Amino acid sequence: MKYFLYWGCSLEGTGANFLVSLKPVSEALGMEFEEIEDWNCCGASVSYAGANDLAIKVLNARNLAVAEAEAGYDIVAPCSSCYVQMIKVNREIQEDPDLLKDVNSCLAEGGLKYNGSINVRHIQDVLYNDVGVDKIKQAVVKPLSGLKVAGYVGCQSVRPYGEYDSVNKPKVQDRLLEALGAEAVPFPSKIKCCGSGIFLPEMNYCMELVKNILEDATKHGGQLISTVCPMCAMNLEMYQERINKAYGTDFDVPIVYLTQLMAVAFGMDMKKDAALNYNIIPPEGVLKAAIG
Amino acid sequence: METMINYDPTFAEEVFQNVDAGEEIKMCMNCGVCAGSCPLRHEMDYPPRQIFSLIRSGKRDEVLNSKSIMLCTSCYTCVVKCPRSIPVMDVMHGLAHYAIKQGILTRKLTASFGGEFWNQVYRLGRVDEKDLPRRVFFSQGLVEGIKSMLGFMDIGIRLMLHRRMKLLPEKKIKGIESMRKMLDKAEKLGKGGTVA
């Protein structure tokens, strides 16, 4: 199983625990990754302030064109924002020959051409559909027994296309959590928005969104919240103190990447592989209690 | 309220011509599902449905000065829910881009955040997560910049201590010059800038 891994800018910084844990986990599951040569940023969800729509499309098409020319493997994006930007551009190009022509006339300025042959996939899609729940279960040596996890799917990992999971009632992340031996608690806010890219500049408005998500997760018994998006992880984890101050709450919920939980359940090193020491709110306590 | 206003197609034409995804509003039947599904609807002056009505009634200033068009979290809920398959989010982004290009900065910090984000992409080909907030904060003036930096120092230090901050400055990608040529052409070829 060979793929291009497009990890994006955040996974080298604020989302580093995602990338560090993804590598040993995917290796254990027989996935091989290559990097797209000299890749560029996807533009995330806020670039429209500075760029028109075609420029953002061309930005993403550059990565697609390079991947197509190099090897044509499916591109796997762990970051939900990278995923949605890239799959959106790819779908629109594939459905509209006129757009492909415009995009290619821009790519030609740098000697590139895209034919529309690449598939863009989310990491949850690949884990669920290519690797499969059975293979993941086989890799588990320390099941997360009794651990109650609120699986936070967020927005951009399933919407708008629902390529691999329901846009209204996603279940893939819960099935993956269960494969690790954890209990996926009911969590109606699992697809509610955290504020995403405008959380920082619009914090006064977005804190309430995060408060509601944390409240829902803990109310349903979640001991920790799992996520597959660096923006969700950042917004849910970093501002709990501020939220407690503003709303008189007492949240102290660890926010972990799905791949960190996988590394723990696969019996890997808590620091080197699961990167738990990267987390600001420590998840070690509940995890050690679960694996015994 | 807006049903009492007469239709005036002038601004709608401007939107169709110049705003990315602007023509999509032709399909709107004003059902309000977009407004009902939006996470920040309660902070908006006009929910998306009303923005579309205002466009049809020629209310240029109300639309372009509305804070709603700047408050999209890009969650795609409205896109999924719209019964007429209008990419509402894309229209809001298109309007925000158009308003900013006309120099209208209803949400200064958000406009600066998105604008700086794009500047970094254009300058480096990548985004430097530690440099971005600094530039955004200081775009609000020196005093505001220092205040905001101090206010976020706790978060910065924690991220650094937990190895979640790339310490070295982000380097330009190798193909930066050719990437910029591609983007320059796209800016010329695409919509979103000129006033009709």
Interface residues (C-beta under 8 A of the other chain):
Chain A: C9 S10 E12 G13 T14 G15 A16 N17 D38 W39 N40 C41 G43 A44 S45 V46 S47 Y48 A49 G50 A51 N52 D53 L54 A55 K57 V58 L59 R62 V84 D102 V103 S105 C106 L107 E109 G110 G111 L112 C155 Q156 R159 P160 G162 V167 N168 K192 C193 G195 S196 G197 I198 L200 P201 E202 Y205 C206 L209 M238 N277 Y278 N279 I280
Chain B: D20 A21 P39 L40 E43 L71 C72 T73 S74 C75 Y76 T77 V79 V80 P87 D90 H93 G94 A96 H97 I100 R107 L109 T110 A111 S112 F113 G114 G115 E116 F117 W118 N119 Q120 V121 Y122 G125 R126 V127 D128 E129 K130 P133 V136 I155 R158 L159 H162 R163 R164 M165 K166 E170 I173 K174 G175 S178 M179 K181 M182 L183 D184 K185 A186 E187 L189 G190 K191 G192 G193
